[in-house]
């Protein structure tokens, strides 16, 4: 799974890695939920020093094949009100008992406390499922007071797309022992959800107010949050959005409409534009020297990649499941495909289907596709750089874009 995640996304950085708890410490990993089933895979690839078992919405377990796959990845159903089951609460109580037992024997549990996925860079109200899991653990074993909750912020540059950036931010673990009511040996939802909300907010991009989300999103994208090294400053500026009054926000929206009228958003990504002409990405002239090697190592995998791309575009409508579908299909199909084409290659090269020849060919395709993917990510940056350079050179586009950025800057500066 880690290989699948690192092949599809470009891991830009992991902040707060030292906050990952010891494998012997019972831990519930919580994170924001933007990207369907890719989010659990992303977190499993991060916390790889122990198993992570996930709670996933129950409705996707109804199909037998899907259920089998999910169970194989240590995922369990969690029932919601929308499932309209009269015994949903009793079913969840049983699930939480199983979670508590798995925590007790050394597994980590994973939970998305927002309740469901949404392709937005914002934090929604948290559900009480995490407190139910904690209390089930305390009821099972009093020593589970050492339980900790690890908040993780997942930041996608462009989540449906291949070889775009991904950054993790790991927050300070929340220790349950300090929140336990000594009289009841339990934690009330309110006492847990408030510090949990604060802990999650500190590590993720949280654009508020939500009604101004579309107005502010281009600015946040131009900040390149997946690449920033000074998260504290970046986070502080994003937090000031929620204090901007409606009249000022309306002026920002007017500036954004002016940018749209120039056609800039149809021409270049705002991540590539950046905040100033000086923020255009640097050219990597050596990239083109490696192009023949990338072509040679990646051409054999290209047909399957294009087939997966076309099938996902045709069949998957929810943007939250695009990258999940691509990565899952690649994880299954590519090993078989590489093995299949390695058989005739080995025969042509040696006159026999020898194990060594087959494995040599297989490893060439395996490692070659990874090299080609690495090169393709840099190629995307180069294409974006050229488009951004042309957009900044266009007087109408650059003037409208700078006016929009200045409108947001002026609004947040007045909120200090």
C-alpha positions in Angstrom: 0.0 0.0 0.0 2.8 2.4 0.8 4.2 1.7 -2.7 0.9 2.5 -4.2 0.6 5.8 -2.4 4.1 7.0 -3.1 3.7 6.0 -6.8 0.5 8.0 -7.2 1.3 11.0 -5.0 4.5 12.9 -4.6 5.2 13.0 -0.9 6.4 16.6 -0.3 7.1 16.4 3.4 6.1 15.0 6.8 5.9 17.6 9.5 5.8 16.5 13.2 7.1 13.0 12.5 8.4 12.9 16.1 4.8 13.0 17.3 4.0 9.5 16.1 3.4 7.5 19.2 5.4 4.4 20.2 3.9 1.2 18.8 3.3 -0.1 22.3 1.1 2.9 23.1 -2.6 2.3 22.2 -3.4 5.0 19.7 -6.4 6.2 17.6 -5.2 8.0 14.5 -7.7 10.8 13.4 -7.5 12.9 10.2 -9.5 15.1 7.9 -11.3 13.2 5.2 -11.2 14.6 1.6 -10.3 11.7 -0.6 -12.4 8.6 -0.3 -10.6 5.4 0.3 -7.2 7.0 -0.6 -7.1 8.7 2.8 -6.8 5.5 4.8 -4.1 4.2 2.4 -2.3 7.5 2.8 -2.3 7.3 6.5 -1.3 3.6 6.6 1.7 4.4 4.5 2.6 7.1 7.1 2.1 5.1 10.3 3.8 1.9 9.1 5.3 0.7 12.4 2.1 -1.1 13.3 -1.3 -2.1 11.8 -4.0 0.5 11.5 -7.6 -0.7 11.5 -10.2 1.7 10.0 -13.8 2.5 10.5 -15.6 3.0 7.2 -19.2 3.9 6.4 -21.3 0.8 6.4 -23.1 1.3 3.1 -20.0 0.4 1.0 -19.8 -3.0 2.7 -23.1 -4.2 1.2 -21.5 -5.6 -1.9 -19.8 -8.9 -1.3 -16.6 -8.2 -3.4 -16.2 -4.8 -1.9 -16.8 -6.2 1.6 -14.1 -8.8 1.1 -11.6 -6.3 -0.1 -12.3 -3.9 2.8 -12.0 -6.6 5.4 -8.7 -7.6 3.9 -7.5 -4.1 4.5 -8.5 -4.1 8.2 -11.6 -1.9 7.6 -14.8 -2.3 9.6 -18.3 -0.8 9.1 -19.6 2.1 11.1 -23.4 2.8 10.9 -24.8 6.3 10.5 -28.3 7.7 10.8 -28.7 7.8 7.1 -28.4 4.0 7.0 -31.9 4.0 8.6 -31.3 0.8 10.7 -33.3 0.5 13.9 -30.4 -1.3 15.6 -27.6 1.0 14.3 -26.6 2.1 17.7 -26.3 -1.5 19.0 -24.3 -2.5 15.9 -21.9 0.4 16.5 -21.5 -0.5 20.1 -20.4 -4.0 19.1 -18.0 -2.5 16.5 -16.5 -0.2 19.2 -16.0 -3.2 21.5 -14.1 -4.9 18.7 -12.0 -1.7 18.2 -11.3 -1.6 21.9 -10.1 -5.2 21.9 -7.8 -4.6 18.9 -6.4 -1.5 20.6 -5.7 -3.6 23.7 -3.7 -6.2 21.7 -1.5 -3.6 20.0 -3.2 -2.5 16.8 -3.9 1.2 16.1 -7.4 2.3 15.1 -8.1 4.9 12.5 -11.1 7.2 12.4 -12.3 10.2 10.4 -14.2 12.1 13.0 -16.0 14.3 10.5 -18.1 11.3 9.6 -17.8 11.3 5.8 -15.6 12.5 3.0 -15.8 15.8 1.1 -13.5 17.3 -1.4 -12.9 20.6 0.4 -10.0 22.0 2.4 -12.1 22.7 5.5 -12.9 21.1 8.9 -16.5 20.1 9.5 -18.2 19.5 12.9 -16.8 16.4 14.6 -19.0 13.3 15.4 -18.9 11.5 18.8 -17.7 8.2 17.3 -14.2 8.7 18.7 -15.4 9.3 22.2 -17.5 6.1 22.0 -14.4 4.2 20.9 -12.4 5.7 23.8 -15.1 4.8 26.4 -15.5 1.3 25.0 -11.7 0.9 25.5 -11.9 2.2 29.1 -14.7 -0.1 29.9 -12.8 -3.1 28.5 -9.6 -2.4 30.3 -8.9 0.3 32.9 -5.2 0.4 31.7 -6.4 1.9 28.5 -6.3 5.3 30.2 -2.9 5.5 28.5 -4.7 5.7 25.2 -3.7 8.6 23.0 -5.3 10.3 20.0 -3.0 11.3 17.1 -4.3 14.1 14.9 -3.0 14.1 11.3 -3.6 16.7 8.6 -3.6 15.5 5.0 -2.9 18.2 2.5 -3.3 17.3 -1.2 -2.1 19.7 -3.8 -4.5 18.2 -6.4 -6.0 15.0 -5.0 -7.4 13.3 -8.2 -4.3 13.8 -10.2 -1.2 11.6 -10.7 2.1 12.8 -9.3 0.8 15.9 -7.6 2.1 16.8 -4.1 1.0 15.4 -0.8 2.1 16.7 2.6 1.4 15.2 6.1 1.3 17.3 9.3 1.2 15.3 12.5 0.0 17.1 15.7 0.7 16.6 19.3 -1.0 13.5 20.7 -4.0 14.0 22.9 -3.7 12.0 26.1 -6.9 10.5 27.3 -5.9 10.0 30.9 -6.2 13.8 31.6 -9.7 13.8 30.3 -11.2 10.8 32.2 -13.8 11.6 34.8 -12.6 9.7 37.9 -16.2 9.1 39.1 -17.4 7.5 35.9 -14.1 6.3 34.4 -15.3 7.7 31.1 -14.8 10.7 28.9 -17.7 12.9 27.9 -17.9 13.7 24.2 -17.7 17.5 24.9 -14.5 17.1 26.9 -12.9 15.2 24.1 -14.2 16.8 20.9 -13.1 20.3 21.8 -9.4 19.5 22.3 -9.6 17.2 19.3 -11.1 20.0 17.1 -8.3 22.3 18.2 -5.6 19.6 17.6 -6.9 18.8 14.1 -7.3 22.5 13.2 -3.7 23.1 14.0 -2.4 20.6 11.4 -4.8 21.0 8.4 -5.8 23.6 5.9 -9.1 24.9 7.2 -10.7 27.5 5.0 -13.4 29.3 6.9 -16.1 30.6 6.6 -17.3 27.8 4.3 -19.7 30.1 2.5 -16.7 32.0 1.2 -14.8 28.8 0.3 -14.8 29.3 -3.4 -13.8 32.9 -3.0 -10.7 32.1 -1.0 -9.6 28.8 -2.4 -7.5 30.2 -5.3 -5.6 32.3 -2.8 -4.8 29.3 -0.6 -3.8 27.3 -3.7 -1.4 30.0 -4.7 0.1 29.8 -1.2 1.3 26.3 -2.1 0.6 24.8 1.3 2.0 21.4 0.4 5.4 23.1 -0.1 5.5 25.6 2.7 8.2 25.2 5.4 6.8 27.9 7.7 3.4 26.3 8.5 2.8 28.5 11.5 2.8 31.7 9.4 0.8 30.2 6.6 -1.7 28.8 9.1 -2.0 32.1 10.8 -2.9 33.9 7.6 -5.5 31.2 6.7 -7.1 31.5 10.2 -7.6 35.3 9.7 -10.0 34.6 6.8 -12.9 33.8 9.2 -12.7 37.3 10.7 -13.2 39.1 7.3 -16.6 40.9 7.2 -19.2 40.2 4.5 -18.7 43.5 2.7 -14.9 43.0 2.4 -15.5 39.4 1.2 -17.8 40.8 -1.5 -15.0 43.0 -2.7 -12.7 39.9 -2.8 -15.4 38.1 -4.8 -15.6 40.9 -7.3 -11.8 40.8 -7.8 -12.0 37.0 -8.3 -14.7 37.5 -11.0 -12.4 39.9 -12.8 -9.7 37.2 -12.8 -12.2 34.6 -14.2 -13.1 37.0 -17.0 -9.5 37.0 -18.2 -9.5 33.2 -18.7 -6.6 32.7 -16.3 -8.1 29.8 -14.5 -8.7 27.9 -17.8 -5.0 28.6 -18.8 -2.9 27.9 -15.7 -3.2 26.3 -12.2 -3.1 28.8 -9.4 -0.5 26.6 -7.6 1.8 27.3 -10.6 1.0 31.0 -10.6 2.0 31.5 -7.0 1.8 34.9 -5.3 4.3 36.9 -7.3 6.3 36.7 -10.6 9.3 35.7 -8.5 7.5 32.6 -7.3 7.5 31.0 -10.7 9.1 27.6 -10.3 12.8 27.3 -11.4 13.5 25.6 -14.6 15.2 22.2 -14.5 17.2 22.1 -17.7 18.6 18.7 -16.8 15.0 17.3 -16.9 15.1 17.0 -20.7 18.3 15.1 -20.6 16.5 12.4 -18.7 13.5 12.4 -21.0 14.8 9.5 -23.3 15.5 7.3 -20.2 12.0 8.1 -18.8 10.4 7.3 -22.1 12.3 4.0 -22.4 11.5 2.9 -18.9 7.9 4.0 -18.9 6.6 3.3 -22.4 5.7 -0.3 -21.6 3.4 0.7 -18.8 1.8 3.6 -20.7 -1.0 1.5 -22.4 -2.3 0.2 -19.0 -2.0 3.7 -17.5 -4.1 5.2 -20.2 -6.7 2.4 -20.0 -7.1 2.9 -16.3 -7.4 6.7 -16.8 -10.1 6.2 -19.4 -12.1 3.7 -17.4 -12.0 5.9 -14.3 -13.1 8.9 -16.2 -16.0 6.9 -17.6 -17.1 5.1 -14.5 -16.2 7.3 -11.5 -18.2 10.4 -11.0 -17.3 11.3 -7.4 -14.0 13.3 -7.4 -13.3 11.9 -4.0 -12.9 8.4 -5.5 -10.9 9.2 -8.6 -7.4 8.7 -7.1 -8.6 5.8 -5.0 -9.8 4.0 -8.2 -6.7 4.8 -10.1 -4.3 3.6 -7.4 -6.3 0.5 -6.6 -6.6 -0.5 -10.2 -2.8 0.1 -10.7 -2.0 -1.9 -7.6 -3.8 -4.9 -9.0 -3.2 -4.7 -12.7 0.4 -3.6 -13.1 2.0 -6.6 -11.4 0.1 -9.0 -13.6 0.8 -6.9 -16.7 4.5 -6.7 -16.0 4.7 -10.4 -15.4 2.7 -11.2 -18.6 4.9 -9.1 -20.8 8.1 -10.4 -19.1 7.4 -13.9 -20.3 7.8 -13.3 -24.1 10.7 -10.8 -23.4 12.6 -13.5 -21.4 11.9 -16.0 -24.2 13.1 -13.6 -26.9 16.2 -12.7 -24.9 17.3 -16.2 -23.8 15.4 -18.7 -25.9 13.6 -20.0 -22.8 11.3 -18.8 -20.1 13.9 -18.8 -17.4 13.1 -17.6 -13.9 16.1 -15.2 -13.8 15.3 -13.6 -17.2 11.6 -13.2 -16.3 12.4 -11.6 -12.9 15.0 -9.3 -14.5 12.5 -8.1 -17.0 9.8 -7.7 -14.3 12.2 -5.6 -12.1 13.0 -3.5 -15.1 9.4 -2.6 -15.6 8.8 -2.2 -11.8 11.7 0.2 -11.2 11.4 1.8 -14.6 7.8 2.8 -14.1 8.7 4.4 -10.8 11.5 6.4 -12.5 9.2 7.4 -15.2 6.6 8.5 -12.7 9.2 10.6 -10.8 10.2 12.2 -14.1 6.6 12.9 -15.0 5.9 14.8 -11.7 8.8 17.1 -12.5 7.6 17.4 -16.1 4.2 18.6 -14.7 6.0 21.3 -12.8 7.9 22.4 -15.9 4.7 22.6 -18.0 3.1 24.6 -15.1 6.1 26.9 -15.0 5.9 27.8 -18.7 2.2 28.5 -18.4 2.7 30.6 -15.3 5.4 32.6 -17.0 3.1 33.3 -19.9 0.3 34.3 -17.6 2.4 36.7 -15.7 3.6 38.2 -19.0 0.0 38.8 -20.0 -0.9 42.2 -18.7 -4.6 41.6 -18.3 -4.2 38.3 -16.5 -1.4 39.4 -14.2 -3.1 42.7 -13.2 -6.4 41.0 -12.4 -4.5 38.2 -10.4 -2.5 40.7 -8.4 -5.6 42.8 -7.7 -7.3 39.7 -6.3 -4.3 38.7 -4.2 -4.0 42.2 -2.8 -7.7 42.3 -1.9 -7.2 39.1 0.2 -3.9 40.4 1.7 -5.5 43.8 2.7 -8.5 42.1 4.2 -6.4 39.7 6.4 -3.9 42.4 7.4 -6.7 44.5 8.8 -7.7 41.6 11.0 -4.4 41.3 12.9 
